[in-house]
């Protein structure tokens, strides 16, 4: 999908909210990009979340099976402050 909005406009604004949508922080400007290093992201998630990641993935797979829907391919986004640097990109260079 060439020319989609996420490619043309990577800038975003993030704000923390409660479950009832009450704003609890000042907005933070950021930049998003699609991460091409999928295997690296999955490995880092597994190291950080372990069995919790496995459990969520299995629950998702089961819900898709019961709904008779195919599981979607994963897309990973990296969001950094507008003036910040990418940790993933830096770790790949090092």
PEKAQUI-V924699 format. One record per residue. N is the residue number from 0. PHI is phi in whole degrees, 0 to 359 (none if undefined). Layout:
# PEKAQUI-V924699
{{N;PHI} {N;PHI}}
This chain:
# PEKAQUI-V924699
{{0;none} {1;285} {2;74} {3;284} {4;301} {5;294} {6;279} {7;280} {8;230} {9;281} {10;283} {11;212} {12;231} {13;247} {14;219} {15;281} {16;223} {17;279} {18;298} {19;265} {20;71} {21;280} {22;291} {23;238} {24;208} {25;282} {26;296} {27;240} {28;282} {29;212} {30;228} {31;245} {32;214} {33;281} {34;275} {35;273} {36;270} {37;307} {38;300} {39;296} {40;298} {41;299} {42;296} {43;295} {44;296} {45;295} {46;298} {47;280} {48;254} {49;52} {50;296} {51;294} {52;296} {53;300} {54;297} {55;298} {56;298} {57;292} {58;296} {59;296} {60;302} {61;295} {62;296} {63;291} {64;295} {65;293} {66;276} {67;57} {68;242} {69;288} {70;285} {71;276} {72;289} {73;278} {74;234} {75;253} {76;247} {77;253} {78;241} {79;233} {80;304} {81;304} {82;258} {83;273} {84;246} {85;276} {86;291} {87;296} {88;298} {89;294} {90;290} {91;285} {92;285} {93;293}}
